[in-house]
């Protein structure tokens, strides 16, 4: 399963760890409004980094998305 994460902050890192530990799970992509944060998370766990939501969602290989943003958002 190819996962994408929305939000490259603290919760995004927990999601990335869980995804990469999962049998059959791979981190395919990361979206964050801050390109440098997306680059960092994708660099640590693999995958593509995006700061444009339309481009992130248009990726035909992306299968599952997790949202790792603060609950107030």
C-alpha positions in Angstrom: 0.0 0.0 0.0 1.4 3.4 -1.0 0.7 6.0 1.7 0.8 9.7 1.6 1.0 11.9 4.7 -0.6 15.4 5.0 1.4 17.3 7.6 5.2 16.8 8.2 5.2 17.8 11.8 5.5 15.7 14.9 2.4 13.5 14.2 3.6 13.1 10.6 6.8 11.5 11.9 4.8 9.1 14.0 2.6 8.2 11.0 5.8 7.7 8.9 7.3 5.3 11.4 4.1 3.3 11.6 3.8 3.1 7.8 7.4 2.0 7.2 7.1 -0.6 10.0 3.9 -2.1 8.5 4.2 -5.2 6.3 3.3 -4.1 2.8 3.2 -0.4 3.6 5.5 2.2 2.0 5.6 6.0 2.4 5.0 7.2 -1.1 4.6 10.9 -0.5 4.4 13.7 2.0 2.6 17.0 1.7 3.2 20.1 3.9 2.8 23.8 3.1 6.4 24.2 4.2 8.5 22.5 1.4 11.5 22.1 3.7 9.4 20.1 6.2 8.0 17.9 3.5 11.6 17.4 2.1 12.9 16.5 5.6 10.2 13.9 6.3 10.4 12.4 2.8 14.2 12.3 3.1 14.1 10.4 6.4 11.5 7.8 5.4 11.5 7.8 1.6 8.9 9.1 -0.8 8.2 12.3 -2.7 7.8 15.7 -1.1 5.1 18.2 -2.1 4.1 21.6 -1.0 1.3 21.9 -3.5 -1.9 20.0 -2.5 -3.2 19.6 -6.0 0.0 18.0 -7.2 0.1 15.7 -4.1 -3.5 14.5 -4.7 -3.0 14.1 -8.5 -0.3 11.4 -8.0 -1.9 8.4 -9.6 0.2 6.0 -7.5 -1.0 7.4 -4.2 -3.4 4.9 -2.6 -4.0 5.9 1.0 -3.7 9.3 2.8 -3.2 9.9 6.5 -3.8 13.4 8.0 -1.1 14.3 10.5 -2.1 17.8 11.4 -3.1 19.2 14.8 -6.7 18.3 15.8 -7.7 22.0 15.8 -7.0 22.2 12.1 
